[in-house]
Amino acid sequence: MFIKEARAGIIKNSRKEKTLQVEIKTFKGRFISSAPSGKSIGKYEIPAYNKRGIDYTLRMLEFFARTIENRNFMIKDFSGLKLFEAEIRRFEARYGRMGANAVYAIESCFLKAAAKENKKELWEFIHDSFSRKKPKIPIPVGNCMGGGLHSKKDRNSHEIVPDFQEFLLIPVMKKGEKFSRAITRNLYAYEKAKKIIKKEEEKWIVRRNNEGAWKTTLTNEEVLDILIEAAKEFRIRIGIDAASSIFYSAGNYYYKNKKFIRDKTEQIDYISRLADKYNLFYIEDPMNEEDFLGFSKLLMELKNKKILIAGDDLTATNLMRIRRAFDARAINAVIIKPNQTGSLIEVAKIAQFCAKKKIKMIFSHRSGETMDSALADFCVGFGGDFIKTGIYGRERLIKLKRIMDIEKVLSQSKSLKTHPLN
């Protein structure tokens, strides 16, 4: 693959904040990738940019892009990315770390070009390098109503919102059901939730948060009541992303919407009671990002209910932390954010580990998203069980549409594996 030209620049994400975009031109075409940005950032995430900021990172990325111009890279499968990543590490050893977002953007772009060079789609290029099994279409996870940092202007904001960050819709997909029908049912439930909020919250102004979820001042329990009512007629399960590290401090969980202080034991009991009362299917980050033992106790408490307990801030798309969580029996599912780790090679290792250990994989967007649809390709290519992209907003919908496009290709080739989770 001969790289004729490589460029880097700044674009705006869905929060109207700066993020990075990379463009590579080869004899096969022009390829563009961009990096999303998180607002709820875990302690163990690799920094998105060089410590001097995004503008300095851009200059570094532009310099690196020039070093790969007019060069030929022999890459026949995903493993060839190791050679390209070695180039990045040599550059960083000399000039400093560019940051996870910069590396993600250029590696993603490089893979798109390499896939085209090999006459394959991005998901196909990845899948064919790792698995002999038929590819599968993931189940959509949609953020219907929101709280936490995604619904506040900043960490110090005193806005009244639910303490939990996301209230999620997860369709039950029958054997052979189209992905488009699943996301349509999510959308119907999303619109029904809007009508119920209008009844339950006086003087509610229709508004959405960073991820396109309905923004409200109701409590966690009031929101879950609405979610149950909105989901019941559409064969949809519900879940939460508690993002509990946000309201955790010095051994206690400080709930602000409905003022409570809960210690670790009380937090486990509270989440367990919510799981029972609302028949939760999915719970993400119910304990703070340091508490492997707390996660383990909760998973044990709920072991007979077939609930997914997922790590996000706990695991931070970091293989060492995922291994630790698995060994501690703290999780049975994990959030994977490809831009979070600063290496798509690392994402591949995580996917292989999770597949081997039967840990469910949820490939996830970020609150500050772009129009890049590569997340869908990564999810299918690496064998993701779920894709979490939101329900509303063009940056979210483009990823869902990409899954639909992939499903159509797989259906035509009769190589689609029916999802085994339902």
Summary of the structure (lengths in Angstrom):
residues: 422
radius of gyration: 21.0
end to end distance: 41.8
largest distance: 62.9
contacts: 1499
relative contact order: 0.15
helix: 43%
strand: 20%
